[in-house]
């Protein structure tokens, strides 16, 4: 066996990548219509943040919507952020495992 699937990851001899079923779940996600849906999406995508370069900057518009007393206003910036995260997770690279 050349790979091991563990906690949403695929681990192989030289590295680790996101499990394809998790990538597929993220790609199928519909744009959120409520704050709880943003929390759910960010929870799943955030689990794989180390695979997404510039994650914190990309996610900022979505994070702003989760603040207390913040009206839910799905702007073009939010949509762009949402789509960019999906694009990045779909094209994410495998991370190398190094020995220390």
Backbone as a printed PyTorch tensor [residue, N CA C, xyz], in Angstrom:
tensor([[[  0.8390,  -1.1830,   0.0000],
         [  0.0000,   0.0000,   0.0000],
         [  0.8820,   1.2440,   0.0000]],

        [[  0.6490,   2.1170,  -0.9690],
         [  1.4790,   3.3060,  -1.1380],
         [  0.9200,   4.5530,  -0.4750]],

        [[ -0.3360,   4.4870,  -0.0200],
         [ -0.9390,   5.6570,   0.6080],
         [ -1.8710,   5.2430,   1.7330]],

        [[ -2.0880,   6.1900,   2.6350],
         [ -2.9880,   5.9710,   3.7630],
         [ -3.9480,   7.1530,   3.8150]],

        [[ -5.2390,   6.8510,   3.9160],
         [ -6.2470,   7.9000,   4.0590],
         [ -6.5230,   8.0610,   5.5430]],

        [[ -6.3540,   9.3010,   6.0430],
         [ -6.4690,   9.5430,   7.4790],
         [ -6.9590,  10.9610,   7.7400]],

        [[ -8.0650,  11.0780,   8.4580],
         [ -8.6120,  12.3750,   8.8780],
         [ -8.7090,  13.3950,   7.7380]],

        [[ -9.2650,  12.9680,   6.6140],
         [ -9.4690,  13.8840,   5.4950],
         [ -8.2390,  14.1720,   4.6650]],

        [[ -7.1820,  13.4120,   4.9010],
         [ -5.9380,  13.5850,   4.1540],
         [ -5.5580,  12.2590,   3.4930]],

        [[ -4.7430,  12.3530,   2.4850],
         [ -4.1230,  11.1790,   1.8790],
         [ -2.6310,  11.3300,   2.1230]],

        [[ -2.0830,  10.3790,   2.8690],
         [ -0.6570,  10.4250,   3.1900],
         [  0.0590,   9.3780,   2.3550]],

        [[  1.1530,   9.7910,   1.8000],
         [  1.9680,   8.8910,   1.0000],
         [  3.4180,   9.0750,   1.4070]],

        [[  4.2860,   8.3220,   0.8080],
         [  5.6910,   8.2760,   1.2190],
         [  6.3360,   9.6550,   1.3750]],

        [[  6.1040,  10.5320,   0.4250],
         [  6.8110,  11.8130,   0.4140],
         [  5.9740,  13.0160,   0.8290]],

        [[  4.6950,  12.8110,   1.1540],
         [  3.8950,  13.9840,   1.4870],
         [  2.4700,  13.6680,   1.8800]],

        [[  1.6840,  14.7180,   1.8800],
         [  0.2830,  14.6210,   2.2740],
         [ -0.5320,  15.5530,   1.3800]],

        [[ -1.7580,  15.1450,   1.0710],
         [ -2.6450,  15.9820,   0.2640],
         [ -4.0630,  15.8990,   0.8200]],

        [[ -4.9300,  16.7460,   0.3090],
         [ -6.3290,  16.7530,   0.7200],
         [ -7.0210,  15.5500,   0.0820]],

        [[ -7.8440,  14.8480,   0.8650],
         [ -8.5870,  13.7010,   0.3390],
         [ -9.5270,  14.1900,  -0.7690]],

        [[ -9.5580,  13.5150,  -1.9050],
         [-10.3980,  13.9530,  -3.0250],
         [-11.8780,  14.1280,  -2.6700]],

        [[-12.4040,  13.3370,  -1.7570],
         [-13.8180,  13.4810,  -1.3900],
         [-14.0690,  14.8100,  -0.6810]],

        [[-13.0820,  15.3040,   0.0420],
         [-13.2120,  16.6010,   0.7220],
         [-13.1320,  17.7410,  -0.2870]],

        [[-12.2480,  17.6050,  -1.2590],
         [-12.1640,  18.5980,  -2.3340],
         [-13.5100,  18.6700,  -3.0500]],

        [[-14.0730,  17.5100,  -3.3560],
         [-15.3610,  17.4510,  -4.0550],
         [-16.4740,  18.0950,  -3.2380]],

        [[-16.4870,  17.8520,  -1.9340],
         [-17.5030,  18.4510,  -1.0540],
         [-17.4060,  19.9750,  -1.0670]],

        [[-16.1970,  20.4890,  -1.0480],
         [-15.9930,  21.9440,  -1.0760],
         [-16.4280,  22.5180,  -2.4220]],

        [[-16.0970,  21.8360,  -3.5010],
         [-16.4540,  22.3280,  -4.8330],
         [-17.9630,  22.3510,  -5.0530]],

        [[-18.6860,  21.4300,  -4.4240],
         [-20.1450,  21.3640,  -4.5750],
         [-20.8860,  22.3580,  -3.6760]],

        [[-20.1900,  22.9770,  -2.7400],
         [-20.8160,  23.8690,  -1.7580],
         [-21.4860,  25.0490,  -2.4590]],

        [[-22.7330,  25.2820,  -2.1210],
         [-23.4850,  26.4190,  -2.6710],
         [-23.1390,  27.6900,  -1.8900]],

        [[-23.2510,  28.8550,  -2.5180],
         [-22.9770,  30.1010,  -1.7920],
         [-23.8640,  30.2110,  -0.5450]],

        [[-23.2790,  30.5840,   0.5760],
         [-24.0400,  30.6900,   1.8270],
         [-25.1280,  31.7620,   1.7580]],

        [[-26.2340,  31.4770,   2.4510],
         [-27.3350,  32.4310,   2.5410],
         [-27.5500,  32.8950,   3.9800]],

        [[-26.8640,  32.2340,   4.9140],
         [-26.9650,  32.5900,   6.3300],
         [-25.5810,  32.4830,   6.9640]],

        [[-25.4070,  33.1470,   8.0920],
         [-24.1150,  33.1620,   8.7810],
         [-23.6730,  31.7530,   9.1640]],

        [[-24.5960,  30.9110,   9.6370],
         [-24.2220,  29.5460,  10.0360],
         [-23.6360,  28.7720,   8.8580]],

        [[-24.1170,  29.0420,   7.6580],
         [-23.5820,  28.3760,   6.4690],
         [-22.1540,  28.8430,   6.1760]],

        [[-21.8710,  30.1000,   6.4660],
         [-20.4960,  30.6000,   6.3140],
         [-19.5940,  29.9090,   7.3290]],

        [[-20.0680,  29.8070,   8.5690],
         [-19.2900,  29.1130,   9.6030],
         [-18.9800,  27.6770,   9.1730]],

        [[-19.9720,  26.9880,   8.6430],
         [-19.7730,  25.6000,   8.2160],
         [-18.7480,  25.5040,   7.0880]],

        [[-18.8840,  26.3740,   6.1090],
         [-17.9440,  26.3740,   4.9870],
         [-16.5280,  26.6890,   5.4600]],

        [[-16.4070,  27.7320,   6.2840],
         [-15.0810,  28.1200,   6.7700],
         [-14.4660,  27.0470,   7.6550]],

        [[-15.3040,  26.3100,   8.3670],
         [-14.7890,  25.2160,   9.1840],
         [-14.1290,  24.1430,   8.3320]],

        [[-14.8040,  23.7640,   7.2480],
         [-14.2520,  22.7320,   6.3740],
         [-13.0250,  23.2410,   5.6160]],

        [[-13.1410,  24.3940,   5.0000],
         [-12.0230,  24.9370,   4.2230],
         [-10.8460,  25.2810,   5.1380]],

        [[-11.1530,  25.8110,   6.3120],
         [-10.1050,  26.1930,   7.2550],
         [ -9.2730,  25.0180,   7.7330]],

        [[ -9.8820,  23.8350,   7.7620],
         [ -9.1580,  22.6310,   8.1520],
         [ -7.9810,  22.3790,   7.2060]],

        [[ -8.1200,  22.8320,   5.9740],
         [ -7.0820,  22.6270,   4.9500],
         [ -6.3160,  23.9100,   4.6330]],

        [[ -6.3420,  24.8760,   5.5420],
         [ -5.7180,  26.1860,   5.2880],
         [ -4.2490,  26.0820,   4.9020]],

        [[ -3.5420,  25.1090,   5.4160],
         [ -2.1050,  25.0330,   5.1030],
         [ -1.8430,  24.6630,   3.6430]],

        [[ -2.8790,  24.1710,   2.9540],
         [ -2.7400,  23.8420,   1.5360],
         [ -3.0670,  25.0400,   0.6360]],

        [[ -3.6020,  26.1180,   1.2390],
         [ -4.0770,  27.2620,   0.4610],
         [ -3.2030,  28.4790,   0.7420]],

        [[ -2.3830,  28.8190,  -0.2120],
         [ -1.5110,  29.9850,  -0.0490],
         [ -2.3560,  31.2570,   0.0520]],

        [[ -2.0420,  32.0860,   1.0230],
         [ -2.7660,  33.3370,   1.2180],
         [ -4.1490,  33.1580,   1.8090]],

        [[ -4.3620,  32.0570,   2.5170],
         [ -5.6860,  31.7230,   3.0470],
         [ -6.3100,  32.8730,   3.8340]],

        [[ -5.5930,  33.4120,   4.7980],
         [ -6.1890,  34.4200,   5.6860],
         [ -6.6200,  35.6780,   4.9280]],

        [[ -5.8850,  36.0460,   3.9150],
         [ -6.2540,  37.2180,   3.1160],
         [ -7.4840,  36.9160,   2.2500]],

        [[ -7.5110,  35.7460,   1.6530],
         [ -8.6320,  35.3630,   0.7880],
         [ -9.9320,  35.2760,   1.5860]],

        [[ -9.8530,  34.7400,   2.7870],
         [-11.0420,  34.4590,   3.5860],
         [-11.5980,  35.6930,   4.3110]],

        [[-10.8660,  36.7780,   4.3290],
         [-11.2470,  37.9730,   5.0960],
         [-12.6860,  38.4520,   4.8620]],

        [[-13.1470,  38.6150,   3.6160],
         [-14.5280,  39.0860,   3.4310],
         [-15.5710,  38.1490,   4.0470]],

        [[-15.3060,  36.8570,   4.0210],
         [-16.2500,  35.9000,   4.6100],
         [-16.2040,  35.9610,   6.1290]],

        [[-15.0210,  36.1010,   6.6630],
         [-14.8590,  36.2000,   8.1140],
         [-15.5750,  37.4350,   8.6490]],

        [[-15.5310,  38.5270,   7.9120],
         [-16.2030,  39.7570,   8.3360],
         [-17.7020,  39.5370,   8.5400]],

        [[-18.3040,  38.6870,   7.7050],
         [-19.7440,  38.4300,   7.8100],
         [-20.1240,  37.6390,   9.0570]],

        [[-19.1620,  37.0150,   9.7050],
         [-19.4710,  36.1960,  10.8800],
         [-19.4070,  36.9930,  12.1790]],

        [[-19.0420,  38.2570,  12.1000],
         [-18.9420,  39.0790,  13.3100],
         [-20.3300,  39.4280,  13.8410]],

        [[-20.4230,  39.5770,  15.1620],
         [-21.6910,  39.9470,  15.7950],
         [-22.1650,  41.2930,  15.2730]],

        [[-23.4630,  41.3940,  15.1490],
         [-24.1380,  42.6210,  14.6950],
         [-23.7280,  43.0570,  13.2870]],

        [[-23.1280,  42.1510,  12.5670],
         [-22.7570,  42.4410,  11.1750],
         [-23.9170,  41.9830,  10.2900]],

        [[-24.5360,  42.8900,   9.5260],
         [-25.6350,  42.4560,   8.6530],
         [-25.1090,  41.5040,   7.5730]],

        [[-25.9420,  40.5310,   7.2170],
         [-25.5460,  39.5800,   6.1830],
         [-25.7460,  40.2470,   4.8250]],

        [[-24.6550,  40.5420,   4.1810],
         [-24.6870,  41.1830,   2.8680],
         [-23.6760,  40.4710,   1.9760]],

        [[-24.1740,  39.5570,   1.1520],
         [-23.3140,  38.7590,   0.2780],
         [-22.8970,  39.6270,  -0.9080]],

        [[-21.7520,  40.2490,  -0.7910],
         [-21.2510,  41.1740,  -1.8070],
         [-20.4500,  40.4350,  -2.8800]],

        [[-20.0600,  41.1790,  -3.8850],
         [-19.1930,  40.6290,  -4.9360],
         [-17.8590,  40.1790,  -4.3310]],

        [[-17.3590,  40.9300,  -3.3430],
         [-16.1120,  40.5430,  -2.6630],
         [-16.2670,  39.1890,  -1.9780]],

        [[-17.4140,  38.9810,  -1.3430],
         [-17.6780,  37.7040,  -0.6670],
         [-17.7260,  36.5680,  -1.6840]],

        [[-18.4310,  36.8050,  -2.7840],
         [-18.5350,  35.7840,  -3.8290],
         [-17.1600,  35.4720,  -4.4130]],

        [[-16.3600,  36.4970,  -4.6500],
         [-15.0100,  36.2830,  -5.1800],
         [-14.1610,  35.4750,  -4.2070]],

        [[-14.2610,  35.7870,  -2.9370],
         [-13.5250,  35.0670,  -1.9000],
         [-13.9460,  33.6000,  -1.8690]],

        [[-15.2470,  33.3770,  -1.8880],
         [-15.8200,  32.0280,  -1.8730],
         [-15.3110,  31.2140,  -3.0660]],

        [[-15.3760,  31.8020,  -4.2470],
         [-14.9370,  31.1030,  -5.4600],
         [-13.4220,  30.8960,  -5.4840]],

        [[-12.6760,  31.8620,  -4.9820],
         [-11.2140,  31.7400,  -4.9450],
         [-10.7870,  30.5940,  -4.0320]],

        [[-11.4490,  30.4610,  -2.8850],
         [-11.1340,  29.3500,  -1.9750],
         [-11.4090,  28.0140,  -2.6490]],

        [[-12.5230,  27.9180,  -3.3490],
         [-12.8610,  26.6770,  -4.0550],
         [-11.8280,  26.3730,  -5.1440]],

        [[-11.4450,  27.4120,  -5.8710],
         [-10.4460,  27.2450,  -6.9380],
         [ -9.1080,  26.7800,  -6.3600]],

        [[ -8.6890,  27.4270,  -5.2700],
         [ -7.3950,  27.0850,  -4.6650],
         [ -7.3920,  25.6610,  -4.1170]],

        [[ -8.4810,  25.2410,  -3.4710],
         [ -8.5170,  23.8880,  -2.9090],
         [ -8.5480,  22.8550,  -4.0390]],

        [[ -9.1440,  23.2140,  -5.1660],
         [ -9.1940,  22.2970,  -6.3010],
         [ -7.8250,  22.1340,  -6.9540]],

        [[ -6.9790,  23.1310,  -6.8200],
         [ -5.6490,  23.0860,  -7.4330],
         [ -4.5280,  23.0660,  -6.3970]],

        [[ -4.8690,  22.6530,  -5.1860],
         [ -3.8460,  22.6820,  -4.1340],
         [ -2.7750,  21.6220,  -4.3880]],

        [[ -1.6320,  21.9090,  -3.8720],
         [ -0.4920,  21.0190,  -4.0400],
         [ -0.3880,  20.0760,  -2.8510]],

        [[  0.3780,  19.0500,  -3.0100],
         [  0.6890,  18.1670,  -1.8890],
         [  1.8010,  18.8090,  -1.0740]],

        [[  1.7290,  18.6200,   0.2140],
         [  2.7840,  19.1280,   1.0830],
         [  3.8110,  18.0370,   1.3000]],

        [[  5.0610,  18.3980,   1.2580],
         [  6.1430,  17.4340,   1.4590],
         [  6.3560,  17.1650,   2.9330]],

        [[  6.6480,  15.9300,   3.2370],
         [  7.0240,  15.5610,   4.5950],
         [  8.5420,  15.5820,   4.6620]],

        [[  9.0730,  16.2710,   5.6400],
         [ 10.5260,  16.3320,   5.7840],
         [ 10.9340,  15.6860,   7.0900]],

        [[ 12.1030,  15.1390,   7.1000],
         [ 12.6380,  14.5510,   8.3270],
         [ 13.5500,  15.5650,   8.9910]],

        [[ 13.4290,  15.6670,  10.3290],
         [ 14.3140,  16.5890,  11.0330],
         [ 15.2860,  15.8420,  11.8930]]])
